[in-house]
């Protein structure tokens, strides 16, 4: 049993996103016109929820009952000869790992050990009644190689796919027009191994397939954020927990079998710069809301309550690799009494349908066609007295992978620091940063945003 720290993302506050006037630059963000035609102002109303009914600690297997009506664009198809069927999972022989034609792409070739495809069921749960009030299902695909590189894709109802790729040092997030994640449109680079700018579903896939290889690596270390609560970068509570976990080691890989993000009140601080994964608040009201979330954590009962949990339900063996095929996460409301412990507010379940061995070799990083905007978190600086945001810049047909390049260093040095005592608001020069975040959030978290926050009156609840 190991222990690593992480923050509970019990409630998310993506608020005060203001009216945005964007110049005609369609190549920066594919889909901007579509989104802004509907949402010139994007405000997320918070839903006050009261936990009055205790939920059990077990994680129900509901995926098989709820996987319905996936659109054709979401269905992930495997090709090749079927070589086995294991617990309802079809295992096929892929085309092999021959090098595709053409020059080697930036970041090199990615040769996956396997590609797991399946469906993801997401459920919004009423904290007061325990009833599921909204569900949606999406296709997903996960690939890993021998070098701890991975690619994860989650199809969305809006026709886009939320994708991440890791080279073992950074995570590259992008939106693709289909489940073919070799080409993308909106890009960001985050230093490290945690998908902190992604949805609960991506976080769950990371926990299931990736986390087991890093948690007890002496070269890894570090506090693990609560990625299964979603959008860690906009949740200050996501760094206030310890991850209590159980691993199962096999001949060729290690899987996380159980994980609980447990509140550690000693990590709760009123200084937002103490949270390494947190972006700076967009406005003073956002800052006050985040501080209110942290104050609520201080009032939680008991001191070490579980704020979210992960469980591996089933795995299969293919070529001596143990591959997760059924897994689930639950996020709980912040308990203010013993009766409110483990009241589920959001549940995500994954079920694999296909495993492709010898999946085709492909580019590790997404290919850039034309002009794209990059939001580069490697240049973000947080300090007690000042901060600098992630660096935004344009690229054409290729990545800027070297942070020491003359161009990036020049752009980074032109930014003026924002001093905390002078203002908590964003400067106008950083508005493109928020445009990027808003667009990414709208696209990858559709069709539904629910953000729950406990009201002062615990006998009253509102359901959206």
NORFENHU-V856247 format. One record per pair of residues at least 4 apart in sequence whose C-alpha atoms are under 6 Angstrom apart, sorted by the first residue. I is the first residue (numbers start at 1). J is the second residue. D is the distance in whole Angstrom. If there is no record, write none. Layout:
I	J	D
I	J	D
//
This chain:
1	245	6
1	246	5
2	245	6
3	243	6
3	244	5
4	223	6
4	242	5
4	243	5
5	223	5
5	224	5
5	241	5
5	242	3
5	243	5
6	223	6
6	224	4
6	225	4
6	226	5
6	239	5
6	240	6
6	241	4
6	242	5
6	243	6
7	225	5
7	226	5
7	237	5
7	238	3
7	239	3
7	240	4
7	241	4
8	226	5
8	237	5
8	238	4
8	240	6
8	241	6
8	307	6
9	229	5
9	235	6
9	237	5
9	238	4
10	333	6
11	452	6
11	453	6
12	235	5
12	451	6
15	43	6
15	44	6
17	42	6
17	43	6
18	41	6
19	40	6
19	41	5
26	30	6
27	371	6
28	372	5
28	373	5
29	186	6
30	185	6
32	36	6
33	37	6
35	39	6
36	40	5
46	451	5
46	452	6
47	452	5
47	453	6
48	452	6
48	453	5
48	454	5
48	455	5
48	462	6
49	453	6
49	454	5
49	461	5
50	128	6
50	454	6
50	458	5
50	461	5
51	127	5
51	128	5
51	340	5
52	128	5
52	340	6
54	339	6
54	340	6
54	343	5
55	342	5
55	343	5
74	139	5
74	155	5
75	139	6
80	92	6
80	93	5
80	94	5
81	92	5
81	93	5
82	91	6
82	92	4
83	91	6
83	92	5
84	91	5
85	89	5
85	90	5
85	91	6
89	353	5
89	354	6
90	354	5
91	354	6
91	355	5
91	356	6
92	356	5
93	356	6
93	357	5
94	356	6
94	357	5
94	358	5
94	359	5
95	360	6
96	358	5
96	360	6
97	360	5
97	361	5
104	108	6
107	365	6
109	362	6
109	363	5
109	364	6
110	361	6
110	362	5
110	363	5
110	364	5
111	145	6
111	361	5
112	143	6
112	144	5
112	145	4
113	144	6
113	145	5
114	143	6
114	356	6
114	357	5
114	359	6
115	142	6
115	143	5
115	355	6
115	356	5
116	141	6
116	142	5
116	354	6
116	355	5
117	140	6
117	141	4
117	352	6
117	353	6
117	354	5
118	139	6
118	140	5
118	351	6
118	352	4
118	353	5
119	138	6
119	139	4
119	140	6
119	350	6
119	351	6
120	137	5
120	138	5
120	349	6
120	350	5
121	136	6
121	137	5
121	348	6
121	349	5
122	135	6
122	136	5
122	347	6
122	348	4
123	134	6
123	135	4
123	346	6
123	347	5
124	132	6
124	133	6
124	134	5
124	346	5
125	130	6
125	131	6
125	132	4
125	133	6
125	345	5
125	346	6
126	130	5
126	131	5
127	343	6
127	345	5
138	155	6
139	154	6
139	155	5
140	153	5
140	154	4
141	152	6
141	153	5
142	151	6
142	152	5
143	150	6
143	151	5
144	149	6
144	150	4
145	149	6
148	168	6
149	166	5
149	167	5
149	168	6
150	165	6
150	166	5
151	164	6
151	165	4
152	163	6
152	164	5
153	162	6
153	163	4
154	161	5
154	162	5
155	161	4
156	160	5
156	161	5
160	176	6
160	177	5
160	178	6
161	175	6
161	176	5
161	178	6
161	179	6
162	175	5
162	444	6
163	173	6
163	174	5
163	175	6
164	172	5
164	173	4
165	171	6
165	172	5
166	170	6
166	171	5
169	192	5
170	190	6
170	191	4
170	192	5
171	189	6
171	190	5
172	188	6
172	189	5
173	187	6
173	188	5
174	184	6
174	186	5
174	187	4
175	184	5
175	185	6
175	186	5
176	181	6
176	184	4
182	366	5
182	367	6
183	366	5
183	367	5
184	366	6
187	374	5
188	374	5
188	375	5
188	376	6
189	376	5
189	377	6
190	377	5
191	378	5
196	231	6
196	232	5
196	233	5
197	231	5
197	233	6
198	231	5
199	230	5
199	231	6
200	228	5
200	229	5
200	230	4
203	227	5
203	228	5
204	228	5
206	210	5
207	211	5
212	254	5
212	255	5
212	256	5
213	254	6
225	238	5
225	239	5
226	238	5
229	331	6
232	238	6
233	277	5
233	278	4
233	279	6
234	278	6
236	278	6
240	264	6
240	267	5
240	268	6
241	261	6
241	262	5
241	263	4
241	264	5
242	261	6
242	262	5
243	260	6
243	261	5
244	259	6
244	260	5
245	258	5
245	259	4
246	257	6
246	258	5
247	255	6
247	256	5
247	257	6
248	254	6
248	255	5
249	254	4
250	254	6
252	321	6
257	311	6
257	312	5
258	310	6
258	311	5
259	309	6
259	310	5
260	308	6
260	309	4
261	306	6
261	307	6
261	308	5
262	304	6
262	305	6
262	306	4
262	307	6
263	304	5
263	305	6
281	286	6
281	287	5
283	425	5
284	424	6
300	335	5
300	336	5
301	335	6
301	336	5
301	337	5
307	332	5
308	330	5
308	331	4
308	332	6
309	329	6
309	330	5
310	328	6
310	329	4
311	327	6
311	328	6
312	327	4
313	326	5
313	327	5
314	325	6
314	326	5
315	323	5
315	324	4
315	325	5
316	322	6
316	323	5
317	321	5
317	322	5
325	351	5
325	352	5
326	350	6
326	351	5
327	349	6
327	350	5
328	348	6
328	349	4
329	347	6
329	348	5
330	346	6
330	347	4
331	344	6
331	345	6
331	346	5
332	342	6
332	343	5
332	344	4
332	345	5
333	343	6
335	340	5
335	341	5
368	397	5
368	398	6
369	397	5
370	396	5
370	397	5
371	395	6
371	396	4
372	394	6
372	395	5
373	393	6
373	394	5
374	392	6
374	393	5
375	391	6
375	392	5
376	390	5
376	391	5
377	390	4
379	390	5
379	391	6
380	388	6
380	389	5
380	390	4
381	387	5
381	388	5
382	387	5
383	387	6
385	419	6
385	420	6
386	418	5
386	419	4
386	420	5
387	417	6
387	418	5
388	417	5
408	412	6
420	424	6
434	438	6
440	444	6
441	445	6
//
